[in-house]
Amino acid sequence: MRVAHVITRLIVGGAQENTVATVLGLRQRPGVEVSLISGHTSGPEGSIEPLVRDIPGLLTRLPELVRPVRPWHDLRAFLALTRIFRTEQPDIVHTHSGKAGVLGRLAARRTHVPIIIHTIHGPSFGPFQGATANLAFTAAERIAARCTDHFVTVADAMRDQYLAAGIGRPEQYARVFSGFDLAPFLTAQNDPALRAQLGLAPSDFVVGKIARLFELKGHGDLFAAAPELVRGCPQMKFLLVGDGPWRPRFEQMSRDLGLEKHFIFTGLVPPTEVPRYIGVMNALVHLSRREGLARVLPQALAAGKPIVAFDCDGAREVCLDGETGVLLPPGDLSGLRRALETLAGDGALQQRLGQRGREFVKERFPVERMVNDLFALYERLLREGGTRR
């Protein structure tokens, strides 16, 4: 079985970590040949390319494959993918992310690849952008869907959104949770040395948020809720893990609110260090308005940390209200304040939610389960000969 995965770029992010984990897991399967094709990786998000760069014959870089819409680059990327597929003759092409998803599926169809699969890690259209962009992206997804045998979603919410937009048929969808190596999170500790390094006192109640410092990630909601939270709980600190172009804006916001001592900006943290930072958190918030299913939610649960999330996209599929955390309507600042105040004052509740979350994740999110489920899907589709019509 020859499988080619295609992704737009290998930045630090959930879709990219999912793809790399899948590729590395499939390489361990007897009789499976795997390749990974990616565009150039650059930017403040950091890169996970080193995880695959030095494995002989695995990674092919396509500098023409870029995230923005650039017709000349896009045409060259499409032609380059076509040449690669004609040469390698994969049995399966499995695409990820918006640009690579469209161009990769069209190139695979042109070269008569037997099975074409696309993973929807997050929505490419929705209320977070304008009508013109939504029209264009929805049209592109509908065209690419005609070349697609099967869709893999990281959350059922993605399936429902795409079906509502007339993309694919229900039988073409399968949910496969984005698995990861649980061990570092299951063993994460509240490290006193890291707390001291970050300026956190042992008595501080640490609210963590792990996300790119950019729009739609919900940092503004956290800043809006912070003054009242700190007045009620002076020991509350906000640990923002990640980097991005809006970092200067958020740093200025913390100063304008007089809360610069309550907001800690870690900057870019390598994925291997994320468990250490989750370990010093007392709770994690996820306030994004656009996310398929943020990996940080099950990662925090694996570390036994309760989560507070806005009910956006797939968050409700792991943030089970009253069981693993608190699920709130998007933008519910009063609910956000109540949830964090309650958690800060109730250690038993923290423990109960965290323990239930850990059990939930141990069953559903092992990376081995993700790879097994995808491999079983590959075998079934090859056996059945695909589902394109």
C-alpha positions in Angstrom: 0.0 0.0 0.0 1.5 3.3 -1.1 0.0 6.4 0.7 0.9 10.0 0.0 -0.1 12.7 2.5 -0.3 16.3 1.4 -0.4 19.4 3.7 0.1 23.1 3.0 2.7 23.7 5.7 4.2 22.0 8.7 3.8 24.8 11.3 3.2 24.1 15.0 -0.5 23.3 15.0 -3.1 20.6 15.5 -3.6 19.7 11.9 0.1 19.4 11.3 0.8 17.4 14.5 -2.0 15.1 13.5 -0.6 14.6 10.0 3.0 13.9 11.2 1.8 11.5 13.9 -0.3 9.7 11.2 2.6 9.4 8.8 5.1 8.2 11.4 2.6 5.7 12.7 1.8 4.3 9.3 5.5 3.9 8.6 5.5 1.2 11.3 2.9 -0.9 9.4 4.4 -3.8 7.3 3.8 -3.3 3.6 2.9 0.4 3.9 5.0 3.0 2.0 4.3 6.6 3.1 5.3 9.9 1.7 4.6 13.4 2.9 4.4 16.5 0.7 4.4 20.0 2.2 4.9 23.6 1.2 7.5 25.8 2.8 7.2 26.3 6.5 7.9 29.7 8.0 6.3 32.1 10.5 6.1 32.9 14.2 4.1 29.7 14.8 7.3 27.6 14.6 7.9 24.4 12.6 7.5 20.7 13.2 9.3 19.9 10.0 12.4 18.6 12.0 10.3 15.6 13.1 10.2 14.3 9.5 13.0 16.2 7.7 15.8 13.7 8.3 13.9 10.5 7.5 15.2 9.3 4.1 12.6 9.5 1.3 9.7 10.7 3.5 9.4 14.5 3.0 9.0 16.3 -0.3 9.0 20.1 -0.1 7.0 22.1 -2.6 7.8 25.8 -2.3 5.0 26.6 -4.8 2.5 25.3 -2.3 1.5 28.4 -0.2 -1.4 29.2 2.0 -2.6 32.5 0.4 -4.5 32.4 -2.9 -1.9 33.1 -5.5 -3.0 31.8 -8.9 0.5 31.5 -10.4 1.9 29.6 -7.4 -1.3 27.5 -7.2 -1.0 26.4 -10.8 2.7 25.5 -10.4 1.8 23.6 -7.2 -1.0 21.7 -9.0 1.4 20.7 -11.8 4.1 19.7 -9.4 1.7 17.5 -7.5 0.5 16.0 -10.7 4.1 15.1 -11.7 4.7 13.5 -8.2 1.6 11.4 -8.3 2.4 10.2 -11.8 5.8 9.2 -10.8 5.0 7.6 -7.4 1.7 6.1 -8.4 0.2 6.1 -4.8 -2.7 3.8 -4.1 -4.1 6.5 -1.7 -3.7 10.3 -1.6 -4.7 11.7 1.8 -4.9 15.5 1.9 -5.0 18.0 4.8 -5.7 21.7 5.2 -7.5 24.0 2.7 -5.0 24.8 -0.1 -3.3 21.4 -0.1 -6.7 19.7 0.2 -8.1 21.3 -3.0 -5.0 21.2 -5.1 -4.0 17.7 -3.9 -7.3 16.1 -4.6 -7.6 17.7 -8.0 -4.1 16.5 -8.9 -4.9 13.0 -7.6 -8.0 12.8 -9.7 -6.2 14.0 -12.8 -3.6 11.2 -12.3 -6.3 8.5 -11.6 -5.2 7.8 -8.0 -7.5 4.9 -6.9 -8.5 6.4 -3.5 -8.6 10.0 -2.5 -9.2 11.0 1.2 -9.4 14.4 2.8 -9.2 15.2 6.5 -11.2 18.2 7.7 -9.3 19.6 10.6 -11.3 22.8 10.8 -13.8 24.7 8.7 -12.6 26.6 5.7 -15.8 28.7 5.6 -18.2 30.1 8.2 -19.3 33.3 10.0 -15.7 34.2 10.9 -15.2 35.6 7.4 -17.0 37.6 4.7 -19.6 36.5 2.2 -17.3 36.7 -0.8 -14.6 34.5 0.9 -17.3 32.0 2.1 -18.7 31.8 -1.4 -15.3 31.1 -2.9 -14.1 28.6 -0.3 -17.4 26.7 -0.4 -17.4 26.5 -4.2 -13.8 25.2 -4.0 -14.7 22.5 -1.4 -17.7 21.4 -3.5 -15.5 21.0 -6.6 -12.9 19.1 -4.6 -15.6 16.9 -3.1 -16.3 15.4 -6.5 -12.8 14.0 -6.4 -13.1 12.7 -2.9 -13.8 9.1 -1.9 -14.0 9.7 1.8 -13.8 12.5 4.4 -12.2 12.1 7.8 -13.3 14.6 10.4 -11.7 15.3 13.8 -15.2 16.1 15.1 -18.7 15.3 14.1 -19.3 19.1 14.0 -17.2 19.3 10.8 -19.3 16.6 9.1 -22.5 18.4 10.0 -21.2 21.8 8.7 -19.9 20.4 5.4 -23.1 18.3 4.8 -25.2 21.4 5.4 -23.1 23.2 2.8 -23.8 20.5 0.2 -20.4 18.9 0.4 -20.3 15.1 0.1 -22.8 12.5 1.3 -23.3 11.2 4.9 -21.8 7.8 4.1 -18.6 9.4 2.9 -17.7 10.7 6.4 -15.9 9.1 9.3 -14.9 10.7 12.6 -11.4 9.9 13.8 -10.3 11.8 16.9 -6.9 13.5 16.5 -4.8 11.1 18.7 -1.5 11.9 20.3 1.1 10.4 22.6 -0.7 10.4 25.9 2.2 9.5 28.2 3.8 13.0 28.6 0.4 14.4 29.5 -0.7 11.6 31.8 2.6 12.1 33.8 2.6 15.9 33.7 3.4 17.4 37.1 3.0 20.8 38.8 6.7 21.6 38.5 7.7 24.1 41.2 10.8 25.1 39.3 8.8 26.0 36.1 6.3 27.9 38.2 9.1 29.9 39.8 10.7 30.5 36.3 7.3 31.9 35.1 6.9 34.1 38.2 4.0 32.0 39.5 3.6 31.6 43.3 2.6 28.2 44.7 -0.7 29.6 45.8 -1.6 31.1 42.4 -4.6 29.8 40.5 -3.3 29.5 37.0 -5.7 29.7 34.0 -3.9 28.5 30.9 -4.6 29.2 27.3 -2.7 27.6 24.5 -3.2 29.1 21.1 -1.7 31.3 18.4 -1.8 34.9 19.4 -4.1 36.1 16.6 -7.7 36.8 15.8 -10.5 34.3 16.4 -8.6 32.6 19.1 -10.6 34.2 21.9 -7.9 36.1 23.8 -10.0 39.2 23.7 -12.7 37.5 25.7 -10.2 36.4 28.3 -8.9 40.0 28.7 -12.4 41.3 28.9 -13.2 38.9 31.8 -9.9 39.3 33.6 -10.4 42.5 35.6 -13.4 41.2 37.5 -11.8 37.8 37.9 -8.7 39.3 39.5 -10.7 41.6 41.8 -12.5 38.5 43.1 -9.4 36.3 43.1 -6.2 38.2 43.3 -4.2 35.0 43.1 -5.5 34.3 39.6 -2.9 34.4 36.8 -3.3 33.9 33.1 -0.6 31.8 31.3 -0.7 32.4 27.5 1.3 29.8 25.7 2.1 30.5 22.1 3.1 33.3 19.8 1.8 35.2 16.8 1.4 38.6 15.2 -1.0 39.9 17.8 1.3 39.4 20.7 2.3 43.2 21.0 -1.4 44.1 21.0 -2.2 41.6 23.8 0.8 42.7 25.8 -0.4 46.3 25.5 -3.9 45.3 26.6 -2.5 43.7 29.8 -0.7 47.0 30.5 -3.7 49.1 29.8 -5.8 47.0 32.2 -3.1 47.3 34.9 -2.8 43.5 34.8 0.7 43.0 33.4 1.7 41.0 36.5 -1.3 38.7 36.0 -0.7 37.8 32.3 2.4 35.7 31.5 3.4 35.4 27.9 5.6 32.3 27.3 6.2 32.9 23.6 6.6 29.9 21.3 6.9 26.6 23.1 8.0 23.4 21.3 5.3 20.7 21.3 7.4 18.5 23.4 7.4 21.1 26.2 3.6 21.7 26.2 2.9 18.9 28.8 5.2 20.8 31.3 3.3 24.0 30.9 -0.1 22.3 31.2 1.2 20.7 34.4 1.5 24.0 36.1 -2.1 25.1 35.1 -5.1 24.7 37.4 -7.6 24.9 34.5 -7.5 25.5 30.8 -9.7 27.8 28.7 -10.5 27.4 25.0 -12.4 30.4 23.6 -11.7 30.1 19.9 -14.4 30.9 17.4 -13.0 28.7 14.7 -11.5 25.3 15.5 -12.3 21.8 14.3 -11.4 20.2 17.6 -8.5 21.8 19.4 -5.9 19.2 20.5 -5.2 21.2 23.6 -8.6 20.2 25.0 -7.9 16.5 25.2 -4.3 17.2 26.1 -5.3 19.2 29.1 -7.8 16.5 30.1 -5.1 13.9 29.8 -3.1 15.9 32.4 -6.1 15.9 34.7 -7.0 19.6 34.2 -10.6 20.8 33.9 -11.4 22.8 30.8 -13.7 25.7 30.1 -14.7 26.1 26.5 -17.0 28.0 24.2 -19.4 25.8 22.4 -17.8 26.2 19.0 -17.3 23.6 16.3 -16.2 20.3 18.0 -15.5 21.6 21.5 -18.6 20.0 22.9 -17.4 16.5 21.9 -14.7 16.6 24.6 -15.8 19.4 26.9 -18.8 17.5 28.4 -20.5 20.1 30.5 -20.4 19.1 34.2 -18.4 16.0 33.4 -15.0 17.1 32.0 -15.4 20.8 32.2 -17.7 23.8 31.6 -19.2 24.4 28.2 -20.4 28.0 27.5 -22.2 29.8 24.6 -19.6 31.7 22.5 -19.0 35.1 24.0 -20.6 34.3 27.4 -18.2 36.4 29.6 -20.4 36.3 32.7 -20.5 32.5 32.4 -16.7 32.4 31.9 -16.2 34.4 35.0 -18.5 32.2 37.0 -16.9 29.0 35.8 -13.3 30.2 36.7 -14.4 31.6 40.0 -16.1 28.4 40.9 -13.1 26.3 39.9 -10.7 28.5 41.8 -12.7 28.0 45.0 -13.4 24.3 44.7 -10.5 22.0 44.6 -12.7 18.9 44.8 -14.5 20.0 41.6 -11.2 20.5 39.8 -10.2 17.0 40.7 -13.5 15.4 39.8 -13.6 17.1 36.3 -10.0 16.4 35.7 -10.2 12.7 36.6 -13.3 12.1 34.4 -11.6 13.9 31.6 -8.5 11.8 31.9 -10.6 8.6 31.7 -12.4 10.0 28.7 -9.2 10.8 26.8 -7.4 7.6 27.7 -10.1 5.6 25.9 -10.5 7.8 22.8 -7.3 9.7 22.0 -4.3 7.4 22.0 -2.3 8.0 18.8 -2.3 4.2 18.2 -6.1 4.2 18.0 -6.0 7.1 15.4 -3.5 5.2 13.2 -5.4 1.9 13.5 -8.7 3.6 12.6 -7.2 5.3 9.5 -5.4 2.1 8.4 -8.7 0.2 8.7 -10.4 2.9 6.6 -7.6 2.7 3.9 -8.0 -1.1 3.7 -11.8 -0.9 3.4 -11.8 1.7 0.7 -9.1 -0.1 -1.3 -11.2 -3.3 -1.0 -14.4 -1.6 -2.0 -12.9 0.5 -4.7 -13.8 3.9 -3.4 -17.1 5.8 -3.3 -16.7 8.6 -5.9 -19.7 9.2 -8.2 
